[in-house]
Amino acid sequence: MSSAIDAGPIAFRIGQIDTLAKCLLASHALYSPEMRASLALHWLSRAWEQYRQDRAITLGASLIGAECAAQRNAFLTLLERALCPREKPLTQAIRTVRKIAIRPMASEAADAEAIVAASTGDLDAVLGAFDQAKLPQAPLERLLTLVDRFRYSSGDERDALSATARTPCWAINLAAVALGSAFRLSETPLPFVGVVHRRLFRADRDAGERRTDGRESLLAALHDTACDVARMPRAADIFAREFPNQRSNSRLYLAWMLLFGLGGLTPAQLARALPATKAGAAKLLRQLESQHLARAHGPFAPFVCAITIPMALPDWRHETAA
């Protein structure tokens, strides 16, 4: 009975995503290459934020910042390992991040290699689970089966909360970003960030509580991906309204798309991304600031995106009530 109740809202969100993917994202007229690149960078940033949460990394909030370079490079390498060879947007986004970020020191590179070596086993085990025919087809049942298969703890077994001490939650979420179609969440392969949270691995949660938590995290991941797809054209429209009649060789639009996708950029980072001189990149960011699309917090702080675009997608309860 619970399976039938859960299936309706999830199927509704999947239908929304499939519609957006076919009618909006697949259109080259409605989705420019700059918008696709910005969307991929945004998904990569969100995946890094979820990875930090899953592995209890407290520093390095910015994907392209100097903090946690070893952890970030390990994250990028592990994601590359999970990605389908034909997955171009995220692969290009990883290249862009490596181009923008400061090159790691030798010690940081060695630390990243050690993290990758210690993590590869968990990631390969999760990826290998998708090749087994016993996995259910329904998205929620599929997710819960994966969680049950990889629930374990290296903490104090007398403490129920210690079940989150060591789990492959990060690997399941990384797989959902790299191989979203493997979770049966959309017809078009798309990244889904945060399909599972560490609390699902806690030993003090019964099957009903885990099912509720899994359903809510799955619905949230579906909703966030749908909003991301629908939000990018609005960001492009805002730029077109604030900066009409741009020259064909102007790089202001590209600077805006990079800023919107990553959330924040210093002139030096933007200069490496375009490429351009640092002075030229700073001029572009100040132009965006003049129209309130960017905001600076100080001479050495990055310019951050100054606008938020709220999204209101109808949900299952609204449609059934109507």
C-alpha positions as CSV (number, residue, x, y, z in Angstrom):
1,M,0.0,0.0,0.0
2,S,2.8,2.4,0.9
3,S,4.5,1.7,-2.4
4,A,1.4,2.9,-4.3
5,I,1.0,6.0,-2.1
6,D,4.7,6.9,-2.6
7,A,4.7,6.3,-6.4
8,G,2.2,9.0,-7.3
9,P,4.2,12.1,-6.1
10,I,7.5,10.7,-7.5
11,A,6.0,9.9,-10.9
12,F,4.5,13.4,-11.0
13,R,8.0,15.0,-10.4
14,I,9.6,12.7,-13.0
15,G,7.0,13.7,-15.5
16,Q,7.8,17.4,-14.8
17,I,11.5,16.8,-15.4
18,D,10.9,14.8,-18.6
19,T,8.7,17.6,-19.9
20,L,11.3,20.3,-19.1
21,A,14.1,18.2,-20.6
22,K,12.3,17.6,-23.9
23,C,10.7,21.0,-24.4
24,L,13.3,23.3,-22.9
25,L,16.7,21.7,-22.3
26,A,16.7,19.9,-25.6
27,S,16.0,23.0,-27.6
28,H,19.1,24.7,-28.9
29,A,17.0,27.9,-29.5
30,L,15.9,28.1,-25.9
31,Y,19.1,26.8,-24.2
32,S,22.3,28.4,-25.5
33,P,25.7,26.7,-25.1
34,E,26.6,29.3,-22.4
35,M,23.4,28.4,-20.5
36,R,24.2,24.6,-20.7
37,A,27.7,25.2,-19.4
38,S,26.4,27.4,-16.6
39,L,23.9,24.7,-15.6
40,A,26.5,22.0,-15.5
41,L,28.7,24.2,-13.3
42,H,25.8,24.8,-11.0
43,W,25.1,21.1,-10.7
44,L,28.8,20.5,-10.1
45,S,28.8,23.1,-7.3
46,R,25.7,21.6,-5.7
47,A,27.3,18.1,-5.9
48,W,30.4,19.4,-4.2
49,E,28.2,20.9,-1.4
50,Q,26.4,17.6,-0.9
51,Y,29.8,15.7,-1.0
52,R,31.1,18.0,1.8
53,Q,28.0,17.3,3.8
54,D,28.2,13.5,3.3
55,R,31.9,13.3,4.3
56,A,31.7,15.9,7.1
57,I,34.1,18.4,5.3
58,T,33.6,21.7,7.1
59,L,35.8,24.0,4.9
60,G,35.9,24.7,1.2
61,A,32.4,26.0,0.6
62,S,33.5,27.4,-2.8
63,L,34.2,24.8,-5.4
64,I,36.9,26.9,-7.0
65,G,38.3,28.3,-3.7
66,A,41.8,27.6,-2.3
67,E,40.5,25.7,0.7
68,C,40.3,21.9,0.8
69,A,42.1,21.6,-2.5
70,A,42.9,17.9,-1.9
71,Q,39.3,17.0,-1.0
72,R,38.0,19.0,-4.0
73,N,40.4,17.3,-6.4
74,A,39.6,13.9,-5.0
75,F,35.9,14.7,-5.5
76,L,36.4,15.7,-9.1
77,T,38.5,12.6,-9.8
78,L,35.9,10.3,-8.2
79,L,33.1,12.0,-10.2
80,E,35.0,11.6,-13.4
81,R,35.4,7.9,-12.6
82,A,31.7,7.5,-12.2
83,L,30.7,9.6,-15.3
84,C,29.6,8.0,-18.5
85,P,32.2,8.6,-21.2
86,R,29.5,10.4,-23.3
87,E,28.6,12.8,-20.6
88,K,30.0,16.0,-22.0
89,P,28.4,18.9,-19.9
90,L,29.7,17.7,-16.5
91,T,33.0,16.6,-18.0
92,Q,33.5,20.0,-19.5
93,A,32.4,21.6,-16.2
94,I,35.1,19.6,-14.3
95,R,37.7,20.9,-16.9
96,T,36.5,24.4,-16.3
97,V,36.8,24.1,-12.5
98,R,40.3,22.8,-12.8
99,K,41.2,25.6,-15.1
100,I,39.8,28.3,-12.7
101,A,41.1,26.8,-9.4
102,I,44.6,27.4,-8.3
103,R,46.9,24.4,-9.2
104,P,47.3,22.3,-6.0
105,M,50.7,22.0,-4.3
106,A,52.5,18.7,-4.4
107,S,51.4,17.7,-0.9
108,E,47.8,18.5,-1.8
109,A,48.0,16.4,-4.9
110,A,49.4,13.5,-2.9
111,D,46.6,13.8,-0.3
112,A,44.0,13.8,-3.1
113,E,45.5,10.6,-4.6
114,A,45.4,9.0,-1.1
115,I,41.7,10.0,-0.7
116,V,40.8,8.6,-4.1
117,A,42.7,5.3,-3.4
118,A,40.8,4.9,-0.1
119,S,37.4,5.8,-1.7
120,T,37.5,3.9,-5.0
121,G,36.3,0.6,-3.4
122,D,33.1,2.1,-2.1
123,L,32.4,3.9,-5.3
124,D,33.0,0.9,-7.5
125,A,30.8,-1.2,-5.2
126,V,27.9,1.2,-5.6
127,L,28.4,1.5,-9.3
128,G,28.6,-2.3,-9.6
129,A,25.3,-2.7,-7.8
130,F,23.4,-1.1,-10.8
131,D,24.6,-4.0,-13.1
132,Q,22.7,-6.5,-11.0
133,A,19.2,-7.5,-12.2
134,K,17.8,-7.8,-8.7
135,L,17.4,-4.1,-8.2
136,P,13.8,-3.0,-8.2
137,Q,12.6,-0.8,-11.1
138,A,10.6,1.7,-8.9
139,P,12.9,4.7,-8.0
140,L,12.2,4.7,-4.3
141,E,12.4,0.9,-3.9
142,R,15.6,1.0,-5.9
143,L,17.1,3.7,-3.6
144,L,16.1,1.9,-0.4
145,T,17.5,-1.4,-1.7
146,L,20.8,0.3,-2.3
147,V,20.8,1.9,1.2
148,D,20.0,-1.5,2.8
149,R,22.8,-3.2,0.9
150,F,25.4,-0.7,2.0
151,R,24.3,0.0,5.6
152,Y,27.1,-0.6,8.0
153,S,29.1,1.2,10.7
154,S,32.6,1.3,12.0
155,G,31.5,3.2,15.1
156,D,30.4,2.1,18.5
157,E,27.8,-0.6,18.0
158,R,26.2,0.2,21.3
159,D,25.4,3.7,20.1
160,A,22.7,3.7,17.4
161,L,23.8,7.1,16.1
162,S,27.3,5.7,15.3
163,A,25.8,4.0,12.2
164,T,26.6,7.2,10.3
165,A,30.3,7.0,11.3
166,R,31.3,5.5,8.1
167,T,28.8,4.9,5.2
168,P,29.0,5.1,1.4
169,C,26.2,7.7,1.4
170,W,28.6,10.0,-0.6
171,A,29.1,7.3,-3.2
172,I,25.4,6.8,-3.8
173,N,24.9,10.6,-4.2
174,L,27.9,10.8,-6.5
175,A,26.4,8.0,-8.6
176,A,23.1,9.9,-8.8
177,V,24.9,12.9,-10.2
178,A,27.0,10.9,-12.7
179,L,24.4,8.3,-13.6
180,G,21.0,9.8,-12.8
181,S,19.3,7.5,-15.3
182,A,20.5,4.5,-13.3
183,F,18.0,5.5,-10.5
184,R,15.1,5.5,-13.0
185,L,14.5,9.2,-12.3
186,S,14.1,10.5,-15.8
187,E,14.2,9.4,-19.4
188,T,16.8,12.0,-20.2
189,P,20.1,11.4,-18.3
190,L,20.3,14.3,-15.8
191,P,22.2,14.8,-12.5
192,F,20.2,14.5,-9.3
193,V,22.0,15.9,-6.2
194,G,21.2,14.7,-2.7
195,V,19.0,11.7,-3.4
196,V,20.0,10.2,0.0
197,H,21.1,11.5,3.4
198,R,23.2,10.0,6.1
199,R,20.3,9.6,8.5
200,L,19.0,6.8,6.4
201,F,22.0,4.7,7.5
202,R,21.2,5.2,11.2
203,A,20.7,2.0,13.2
204,D,17.9,3.5,15.3
205,R,15.6,4.1,12.3
206,D,13.0,1.5,11.5
207,A,11.9,0.6,7.9
208,G,9.0,3.0,7.9
209,E,11.1,6.0,9.0
210,R,13.8,5.1,6.4
211,R,11.1,4.9,3.8
212,T,9.7,8.4,4.7
213,D,13.2,9.9,4.8
214,G,14.1,8.3,1.4
215,R,10.9,9.5,-0.2
216,E,11.4,13.1,1.0
217,S,15.0,13.2,-0.1
218,L,14.2,11.7,-3.5
219,L,11.3,14.2,-4.0
220,A,13.6,17.1,-3.0
221,A,16.3,16.0,-5.4
222,L,13.8,15.7,-8.3
223,H,12.3,19.2,-7.5
224,D,15.7,20.8,-7.3
225,T,16.8,19.4,-10.6
226,A,13.5,20.6,-12.3
227,C,14.0,24.1,-10.8
228,D,17.6,24.2,-12.0
229,V,16.6,23.5,-15.6
230,A,13.7,26.0,-15.5
231,R,15.8,28.8,-13.7
232,M,18.6,29.1,-16.2
233,P,16.6,30.7,-19.1
234,R,15.3,33.3,-16.6
235,A,18.8,34.2,-15.7
236,A,19.5,34.7,-19.4
237,D,16.4,36.9,-19.7
238,I,17.4,39.1,-16.8
239,F,20.8,39.7,-18.4
240,A,19.2,40.5,-21.8
241,R,16.9,43.0,-20.1
242,E,19.7,44.7,-18.1
243,F,22.2,44.7,-21.0
244,P,20.4,45.0,-24.3
245,N,22.2,45.4,-27.6
246,Q,25.4,43.6,-26.6
247,R,28.1,43.4,-29.3
248,S,28.7,40.0,-30.8
249,N,32.3,39.9,-29.4
250,S,31.3,41.0,-25.9
251,R,32.2,38.5,-23.1
252,L,29.9,40.1,-20.6
253,Y,27.2,37.5,-21.1
254,L,29.7,34.6,-20.7
255,A,31.0,36.3,-17.5
256,W,27.4,36.5,-16.2
257,M,26.7,32.8,-17.0
258,L,29.9,31.8,-15.2
259,L,29.0,33.9,-12.2
260,F,25.4,32.6,-12.0
261,G,26.6,29.0,-12.4
262,L,29.3,29.1,-9.7
263,G,27.7,31.7,-7.4
264,G,30.9,33.7,-7.0
265,L,34.1,34.7,-8.8
266,T,37.2,36.8,-8.2
267,P,38.6,38.8,-11.1
268,A,41.6,36.4,-11.2
269,Q,39.3,33.3,-11.4
270,L,37.2,34.9,-14.1
271,A,40.3,35.9,-16.0
272,R,41.5,32.2,-16.0
273,A,38.0,31.1,-17.1
274,L,37.5,33.4,-20.1
275,P,40.6,33.8,-20.6
276,A,41.2,37.5,-20.1
277,T,43.5,39.8,-18.2
278,K,42.7,40.3,-14.6
279,A,41.9,44.0,-15.2
280,G,39.6,43.1,-18.0
281,A,37.8,40.5,-15.9
282,A,37.4,43.0,-13.0
283,K,35.8,45.5,-15.5
284,L,33.3,42.8,-16.5
285,L,32.4,42.1,-12.9
286,R,32.0,45.8,-12.1
287,Q,29.6,46.1,-15.1
288,L,27.5,43.3,-13.7
289,E,27.6,45.0,-10.3
290,S,26.4,48.3,-11.8
291,Q,23.2,46.6,-12.8
292,H,22.9,44.8,-9.5
293,L,23.6,41.4,-10.9
294,A,26.8,41.0,-8.9
295,R,27.8,42.2,-5.5
296,A,31.3,42.8,-4.1
297,H,32.1,42.4,-0.4
298,G,35.5,43.9,-0.3
299,P,38.7,44.4,-2.4
300,F,39.9,40.8,-1.9
301,A,36.6,39.0,-1.6
302,P,34.9,37.4,-4.7
303,F,32.0,39.0,-6.5
304,V,28.9,37.0,-5.7
305,C,25.7,36.6,-7.7
306,A,23.3,39.3,-6.3
307,I,20.0,37.8,-7.5
308,T,17.9,34.8,-6.6
309,I,15.3,33.5,-8.9
310,P,12.4,31.8,-7.0
311,M,10.7,28.9,-8.7
312,A,7.2,27.6,-8.0
313,L,6.5,24.3,-9.6
314,P,3.1,22.7,-8.9
315,D,3.3,19.6,-6.7
316,W,1.2,16.4,-6.5
317,R,-1.1,17.7,-3.8
318,H,-2.0,20.8,-5.7
319,E,-2.8,18.9,-8.9
320,T,-4.9,16.2,-7.2
321,A,-6.8,18.9,-5.3
322,A,-7.5,20.7,-8.6
